[in-house]
């Protein structure tokens, strides 16, 4: 069976089908788990209309900001299907800052995801953040998240292009190791648009994402990320992605933005 990078990203992208508990969707690889019974894939929900609005509204946060340094982010992630709709994952991300001259920060996050239905995923995670420069800091970040998805849709204008849209709601609690520092609850909302484009015998995966951060304690937006990129399947189960991102951070009472070049390598089994 020819490997399909979109099937491994979301094992429930099966059009006009209903599957039973513990079974795999038709045409899916044997390592993927099942969905819940009686899920209709193309019944639109009012929540879907909120996603484009969040994507556009979040970008407004980055209109006016001072220019900061260039950064480079590198991420490696691994996901293993456990069966019965559960996935285990591990993600590492490192950041080079100060115009990509110094390795300044990294984070490590194991996560457990429950694929409840074709539209909904739920996840629990724990993230360890460590800043090396300019000041050494360490924080522990437990999190809970839910992701709403629109199943794969063909684009009539370009028959070789299929796309999907998703929105992730994530609540995380940043707990510094410094006992004198206060813990910080942060709500994050991320919208992703991703497509599969068949170009001859090759497949490309263009994508766009927007994510904003809201400090629940301070009652203010503190960060916004907007990026565009493209992914390329390397070998079965492995995808490489590159992207450019505008990172906006609130520093004191002003906004500062950073151009970021990112690279990701993803493995899913």
N, C-alpha and C positions, 0 to 999 in steps of 0.2 A: 504494500500500500504506500503510495506517495505521501510523504510527510506534509502536513498542512500546518504552517505556523499559527494560523488563527484558531485551529481546533485545540492546540495545546494551550493557547492563552485562555480560552474559555470553553470548557468541554460541553457546554450546553447550546452551542450555536447550531442548532438543527432546525430547519424550517418546516413549519406545519406538521410537527410530530408531537406525540405525547409518549412519555416514557414512564416506567414504573420505578418504585423505590428500589435502589440497589442495582438497577440495570444501567448499561451504558447507552447513550444516544446512538442511533444508527450511524454507521460509517465512522465511528470514533475509535481511536486506538485502544488496545486492551488494557493499558495502564490507567485509563481514566475511569473515574467513578460515575455514579448515577445521579439523577435529579429526582425531585419529588413528583408524585403522580399527578396527572391532570393539569399540567402547566400549559396554558395557551401562550404562544410565543409572540404573536403579533397584535394582541389587543392593547391598544395604546392606553396609557395611564396619564392623568393630568400632570403627574410629577415630571413626565418627559419634557413638558413645555417649559419647566423651570430651568433645565440644564443650559440651553442656549443663553437665557437671560443671565444666569450666574457667570457664564463664560465672558460675556460682554461687559457686565457690570464690574467684575473683578478687575478687568484690564484698566478701568478708570483710575484705579489706585496708583498706577504707574505713570500718570500723565506728567506730573511735575516733581522732579527730584534732582538732586545734585549728583554729578558723575563720580563714581568710585573706581576702584582698581579692577583689573581683569582677573577672572578666576577660572580654574579648570576643575571640574568634578568628574571623578571616575567611580563607577558603581559596578559591582558584581553581585548577581543574585542567583539563587538556586531554589527550585520548587519541586517537591516530591509528592505525587498523589498517594494518599494513604488508603483510598477506597471509602465507600459509603459517603462520598461528598466532601471528605476532609483532605486538605493539603497542608503540608509542613513546608516552611520556607525559611531561608536565611539570606540576609542582605548586608553587604558592606559597602560603605561609601567613603571615599577620601577626597579632600579638597585642598587644592593648591591656590594660595591667595597672594596678595601683594604683587600683582601683575604676573601671576603664575611663577613666582620665584621661590616660594616657601611652602612646604607642606605644613598646614596649620590646623587641620581638623579632620576627625574621622568619626563615623558612627557605625555600630554593629547592631543588627536587629533580627532576632528570631521571631517567627510569627506562625500562628495556627489559624487557618481559614476554613470556614464551613460554607460550602456552596449550597445554600438552602434551596434555590430554585434558579431557573434560567435568568431571572431578573435580579436576584438578591444574593450577595455574599456577605458574610459576617466574619470579623477577624479580631483576634486578641494578639497583642504584641508587647514586647519589651525592648527598648532601645537604650543602648549605652552610648552617650555622646562624650567625646573627649576633645577639648580644645588645647592645642599645644602652643600656639602663638596667637596674639602677643602675650597673653597671660594663660597659664595652665589652669584649666577648669574641667571638672567632670560632672556629668549629670546622668540620672537614671530616669527613663521616660516610659512608663507603662501606658498603653493605649488600647482603645476599643474603636472599631470602625465598621461601617456598613457601606456597601457599594451597590448602587442601582444601575442596571445596564439595559440598553436597548439592543436586542439581538441583531445579528448581522443582517444588513439590508443591501440589496444590489442597487447601484446607481444607474438609472435608465439612460442618462446622457452618455455615460461611459460604461458599457457592459462589462469591461474587464476590471472595474473598480467596485469592490465591496467595502462597506464602512460600518463602524459601530460607534456608539456614544455611551459614555458612562459617567457617573458622578459619585465620588466617594465622600462620605461624611465621617470625619475622624475626630475623636476627642482624646487628647493626650495630657498627661500630668508630668511636668518637668520638675524633678526633685534633685536639687544640687547636693553634692556631697558636703559642701560647706554648710555646717550647721547654722551659721549666722545668716545664710541666704534663705529667702522665702521660696516655697514651691509655687509653680505657675501653671494654672490650667489654660490650655490653648485649644481652640476649635479650629480645625482645618477643613477646607472644602476644595476638592480638586475635580475639575471637569476634563475628560479626555475624549478627543476625537481621533480615531485610528482607522486606517483603511488598508486593504490588500490590493495591490495593483499588479496584475500579471503583465509582464513585458516580455513577450516571446516565451522562452523557457524559464525565465527568471521571475522572481516575485520581490517586490519592494513594499515596504510598510511605512508610508508617510504618516505623521501624527502631529497633533497640536494639543497643548495642555495649558491649563490655567489653574492656579491654586492660590488661595488667600488664607491668611492666618489672623485669627481674632483672639486677643488676650481677654479671657473671661474675667480675670481679676481687675485689670485696668480699664476694661470696657472700651478697647480701641483696637483698630487694625494695626498690626505690627510688621507684616511681611506680605509680599505678593510675588508670584512667579509666573511668568508667561514664556512659553517656549515652543519652538517648531523643530522637527527633526525627521529622520528617516531611519528605518531599520532594514537589515538584510539577513535572511536566514543563511547561516554558514554551513552547518551540517544538521542532520536530524536532531531536534530538541534544543538547538543552540541558535540564538539570534544576537547580532551585534547592532547597536543603535548609536547614532551620533545626533547631537542637537545643539541649538543655540538658544540661550535663555536670557531674558531680562529679569534680574533679581532686584527687587526693591525692598529695602529694610528701613524701618523707622529708628533713627538714632537721635535720642533726646526728643526734641520737638520738630525735627526736620526729617525728610525722606532722602535716602541716598540709594542710587541704583548702581548695579554692577553688571557688566556683560560677562556671561558665563558660557564657556564651551564645555560640553559634556560628552562623555563616552560611557556606554552601558554594555555589559555582556550578560545575557540571561540564559539560564538553562532550566528547562522544564521537562519532567519525566512523569 
